[in-house]
Amino acid sequence: MPPDRDDQRWLGGELQRAGVCRLHAPALAWADWRAVAAQLPLLVACHSGSQVDAALGHGAAAAVLSPVWTTASKPGAAALGPAALAQACAAHPGRVVALGGIDAHTATLARMAGAAAVATLRAWRSDPQR
């Protein structure tokens, strides 16, 4: 009998065969991805310190905290700020990725706050040499 394509274990295996090494999932869907997370490191999108705590407490490999700074991709969204990032990073060393408003300056600030990494698209698209 062929695998049920809705089965997350099957999906995890297919993702691995396709060369996927990490998976980024919305915070509200982390429970749905638990079987996949058993096969691939799971990064969960979080928008508060409590979501970071919950995601990492339920087995995510890392939390992507956003928006740390004001960003054009989320107009009107309140930035969490570097203090919230630093607090999450202190609670979960090496497991928080900063996203939102990242440029060369804020990337440095994020790393100083303890972020394991930064994520951005807009900054690299606007000036790929940075």
HELIX and SHEET records of a PDB file:
HELIX    1   1 GLN A    8  ARG A   17  1                                  10    
HELIX    2   2 ALA A   27  TRP A   33  5                                   7    
HELIX    3   3 ARG A   34  ALA A   37  1                                   4    
HELIX    4   4 GLY A   49  GLY A   57  1                                   9    
HELIX    5   5 PRO A   82  ALA A   91  1                                  10    
HELIX    6   6 ALA A  104  MET A  112  1                                   9    
HELIX    7   7 ARG A  122  SER A  126  1                                   5    
SHEET    1   A 5 LEU A  23  PRO A  26  0                                        
SHEET    2   A 5 LEU A  42  CYS A  46  1                                        
SHEET    3   A 5 ALA A  62  LEU A  65  1                                        
SHEET    4   A 5 VAL A  96  LEU A  99  1                                        
SHEET    5   A 5 ALA A 117  ALA A 119  1                                        
END                                                                             
